Amino acid sequence: MPSSEPLFRAQNVRVDDAKGPAIEKLDATTTGACVAFVGAPRSLFAAAAGMRDVTAGELFVAGMHPREALRSGLVASAPADVAVPARWSVEDLAIENARLAGRPRSEARTRAHAAIRALKLDDSARAALGGLDLSVKRAALLCAAIATGAEILVVEDFTVGVADGAARALAKLFVTACENKRWMFFAGRLALSSPIGLNADEALLFAGSRLVTAGLPAEIATRDRTFTLRTSADASNMTAFADKLRARGATVESPHDAALTVTMPEDLSTHELVAIARAEHVLVVELLPMSGALS
C-alpha cells in the first residue's frame, strides 16, 4: 500500500467496549508518519490494531480496513500486556509471530534475531517469558511485532508501570528500530521530552470519548488557555452557555454536546467560567487544561 495513504482515517466511527460506546462519531485523518494518540479509549487502539471491529462507520489504516491490513502483513500490533505462554522464550515469541505473519521458517528466524538485537535483548533471548521483569516482557512484545516485518506498528504505551530510566531506554530502542516504519502510539499521557514525544510528528488528543484536537505535539502543549469541559445540561442551556462565553471573548467548539473545548482570553478565569455555567444552569463535571496530557 503506498505511503501516500493516511496512516489513520476514521469516518463517523463508533467503537464499543464491554460497557457500550467507548467512542462515537469519530472523524479524523492523520497526516503524520509517526502519530501519538493521547487519551484515546483502549478500544480505539484495539480497532486500529485489527483486534476489534468498529460498531459503525469506517476505519482505515494506510487505506485498508485494520483486519485486512493485519492479514496482509502491512500492520503488526504490540499491546502493552497480553497473555503469552510463560515457558516460551523471547526468541520463541518473535519467531512464532513472524511465522504467523506468513514468513517462511528461515526468514522468521532471521527477522526474529534482528529484532532481538535491535531491542538489545540478546542476553534474554532464551529466557522464559514467565520469569522476566516487566520492562523486558514489554520489550519482548515489541520485538515480536517488529519481527513480522510489518511496515506499520500499532503500539500501546509500553512504558506504563516501568521505571523511568528503563522506560526511556526502551522508547529510544523502539524509535531507532522503527526509523524506517510508520507507527501509531496509544498512551494516556505523553511527555514531550520522551523519545516518543520527540519523534512523533503528529498527536491526536482525546478527552474521554471525544477527539479534541490534532496537530504537532509541541504546538498542542502550548495551549495553556484551552480547556476541555464535560458538562451536564440540555442543549438549550449549552447554547446559552456557549454564547455567554463567546461574548467574553472565548472560542467555543462543540457547543451542542455535553463536552466542549474552550479557549479563554487572558482576562477570563476558570472561576468566572464556572460562574457563567452556573448562571446558565450548566453543571461543569470536569475541567481539564488541554496542555496537561502533553507536557
C-alpha positions in Angstrom: 0.0 0.0 0.0 1.5 3.3 -1.0 2.8 5.5 1.9 0.7 8.4 0.4 -2.3 6.9 2.1 -3.1 8.4 5.5 -1.8 6.3 8.4 -5.2 6.5 10.1 -8.6 7.6 8.7 -11.9 7.4 10.6 -15.3 8.2 9.1 -18.1 8.5 11.6 -16.5 5.7 13.6 -18.1 4.2 16.7 -16.2 1.5 18.7 -17.8 -0.2 21.7 -16.3 -1.8 24.8 -17.9 -4.1 27.3 -19.9 -1.2 28.8 -21.2 0.2 25.5 -19.9 3.0 23.2 -16.3 3.9 24.0 -16.0 6.4 21.2 -18.5 7.5 18.6 -18.9 10.0 15.7 -15.1 10.0 15.2 -13.9 11.7 12.1 -10.2 12.1 11.7 -7.5 11.8 9.1 -3.9 11.9 10.1 -1.1 13.5 8.1 2.0 12.3 10.0 4.0 9.1 9.7 4.5 8.7 13.5 1.3 9.6 15.3 0.6 9.7 19.1 -3.0 9.1 20.2 -3.2 10.6 23.6 -6.1 9.9 25.9 -8.0 7.7 23.5 -10.0 4.8 24.8 -8.2 1.4 24.6 -10.9 0.1 22.3 -9.7 2.5 19.6 -6.2 1.0 19.9 -7.8 -2.4 19.6 -9.8 -1.4 16.5 -6.8 0.2 14.8 -4.7 -2.9 15.5 -7.4 -5.1 13.9 -8.2 -6.7 17.3 -11.8 -5.3 17.5 -14.4 -4.4 14.9 -15.9 -1.0 14.7 -19.6 -0.8 15.5 -20.4 1.8 13.0 -18.6 3.9 10.4 -15.4 3.0 8.6 -11.8 2.9 9.9 -8.7 2.7 7.6 -5.1 2.1 8.3 -3.0 3.1 5.3 -6.1 2.8 3.1 -7.1 -0.7 4.3 -9.6 -1.9 6.9 -7.5 -2.8 10.0 -8.2 -6.6 9.9 -7.3 -6.6 6.2 -4.1 -4.7 6.9 -3.3 -7.2 9.7 -3.9 -10.2 7.5 -1.9 -8.8 4.6 1.2 -8.3 6.9 1.1 -4.5 6.5 0.3 -3.9 10.1 1.5 -5.6 13.4 0.4 -4.6 16.9 2.1 -4.6 20.2 -0.3 -4.5 23.2 1.2 -3.4 26.5 0.1 -6.6 28.2 -1.1 -9.8 26.5 -1.2 -13.4 27.6 1.7 -15.5 26.2 2.9 -18.9 27.2 5.1 -18.5 30.2 7.5 -21.2 29.1 8.2 -19.6 25.7 11.4 -17.6 25.3 11.7 -14.1 23.8 13.1 -15.9 20.7 10.2 -18.3 20.6 7.7 -15.4 20.7 9.5 -13.4 18.0 9.8 -16.4 15.6 6.2 -17.5 16.2 4.9 -14.0 15.5 6.9 -13.8 12.3 5.6 -17.2 11.2 2.0 -16.1 11.9 2.7 -13.1 9.7 3.4 -15.5 6.8 7.2 -15.5 6.9 9.0 -18.8 6.0 10.8 -20.5 8.8 14.3 -19.4 7.9 13.2 -15.8 7.3 11.2 -15.8 10.5 14.4 -16.8 12.5 16.4 -14.1 10.7 13.9 -11.4 11.4 13.4 -12.5 15.0 17.2 -12.4 15.7 17.5 -9.0 14.0 14.6 -7.6 16.2 16.2 -9.1 19.3 19.5 -7.3 18.5 17.7 -4.1 17.8 16.0 -4.1 21.2 19.1 -5.2 23.0 17.5 -8.5 24.1 20.4 -10.7 23.3 21.0 -11.7 27.0 17.4 -12.5 27.5 16.7 -14.2 24.1 16.5 -17.7 25.5 14.9 -16.8 28.9 11.4 -17.9 29.7 8.9 -15.0 29.4 7.3 -16.0 32.7 10.4 -15.2 34.7 11.2 -11.8 33.1 10.6 -8.4 34.7 8.0 -6.0 33.2 10.3 -3.9 31.1 11.9 -7.0 29.4 8.4 -8.5 28.8 7.3 -5.3 27.1 10.4 -5.3 25.0 9.7 -8.9 24.0 6.2 -7.9 22.8 7.7 -5.0 20.7 10.3 -7.4 19.4 7.6 -9.9 18.3 5.8 -7.1 16.4 9.0 -5.9 14.7 9.9 -9.4 13.7 6.9 -9.7 11.5 8.5 -7.2 9.1 5.3 -5.1 9.1 5.6 -1.6 7.6 3.3 -0.1 10.3 3.2 -0.8 14.0 0.2 -0.1 16.2 1.6 0.2 19.7 0.1 0.5 23.2 2.1 2.5 25.7 4.8 0.1 26.9 6.2 2.5 29.5 3.3 2.3 31.9 4.5 0.8 35.2 8.1 0.7 34.1 10.8 2.7 35.9 11.7 6.0 34.3 15.2 5.0 33.2 14.2 1.7 31.8 11.1 3.2 30.1 13.2 5.9 28.4 15.8 3.4 27.3 13.2 1.1 25.8 11.5 4.0 24.0 14.8 5.0 22.5 15.4 1.5 21.2 11.8 1.3 19.8 12.2 4.6 17.9 15.6 3.6 16.5 14.4 0.1 15.5 11.4 1.7 13.7 13.1 4.6 11.9 12.0 3.2 8.5 8.5 2.3 9.7 5.3 4.2 10.4 3.7 3.8 13.8 0.8 4.7 16.0 1.4 5.0 19.7 -1.6 5.0 22.1 -1.0 6.5 25.6 -2.9 8.1 28.4 -0.3 10.9 28.6 2.8 11.8 26.7 5.9 13.7 27.8 7.2 15.9 25.0 10.8 15.2 26.2 10.3 11.5 25.9 11.7 9.7 22.8 8.2 9.1 21.6 7.2 12.7 22.1 10.3 13.9 20.3 9.8 11.6 17.3 6.0 11.8 16.9 5.2 14.2 14.0 1.5 14.4 15.0 -0.6 14.0 18.0 -4.4 13.4 18.4 -5.7 14.4 21.7 -8.8 12.9 23.2 -10.9 13.8 26.2 -12.9 10.7 27.2 -14.8 9.6 24.1 -14.1 12.7 22.1 -11.3 13.9 19.8 -10.4 17.3 21.0 -7.7 18.4 18.6 -4.8 17.3 16.4 -1.5 18.8 15.4 2.2 18.9 16.3 2.7 17.7 19.9 4.7 20.7 20.9 2.1 23.1 19.5 -0.7 21.4 21.3 1.2 21.5 24.6 1.5 25.4 24.4 -2.3 25.8 24.6 -2.4 26.5 28.3 -5.5 28.7 27.9 -7.5 25.9 26.2 -9.6 23.6 28.3 -11.8 20.6 27.7 -15.1 20.5 29.7 -17.6 17.8 30.4 -20.9 19.1 31.5 -24.4 18.1 32.4 -27.1 20.2 30.7 -29.7 20.2 28.0 -28.9 21.6 24.5 -30.7 24.9 25.0 -28.7 25.7 28.2 -25.5 24.6 26.5 -26.2 27.0 23.6 -26.8 29.9 26.0 -23.6 29.0 28.0 -21.5 28.9 24.8 -23.0 32.3 23.7 -22.1 33.9 27.0 -18.5 32.5 26.8 -18.1 33.9 23.3 -19.4 37.3 24.5 -16.5 37.2 27.0 -14.0 36.6 24.1 -13.7 32.8 24.4 -13.6 30.4 21.4 -16.0 27.5 21.9 -16.2 24.3 19.9 -19.0 21.6 20.0 -21.5 23.8 21.8 -24.4 21.3 21.4 -22.5 18.4 23.0 -22.0 17.7 26.7 -18.3 18.1 26.0 -16.8 21.4 25.0 -13.4 22.8 24.0 -13.0 26.4 25.3 -10.0 28.7 24.5 -10.2 31.5 27.0 -8.8 35.1 26.8 -6.3 36.2 29.4 -9.0 38.1 31.4 -11.4 35.2 31.7 -10.6 32.9 34.7 -11.8 29.4 35.3 -13.6 30.7 38.3 -15.6 33.1 36.1 -16.2 30.3 33.6 -17.8 28.1 36.2 -19.9 31.0 37.5 -21.2 31.6 33.9 -22.0 27.9 33.7 -23.9 28.0 37.0 -25.9 31.1 35.8 -27.0 29.2 32.7 -27.9 26.0 34.7 -24.9 24.1 33.3 -23.1 21.8 35.7 -19.3 21.5 34.9 -18.4 18.0 35.7 -14.8 18.1 34.5 -12.5 21.0 33.5 -9.0 20.0 32.2 -6.3 22.0 30.5 -5.5 20.7 27.1 -1.8 21.0 27.6 -2.0 18.7 30.6 -1.8 15.5 28.6 1.2 16.7 26.7 3.9 18.2 28.9 
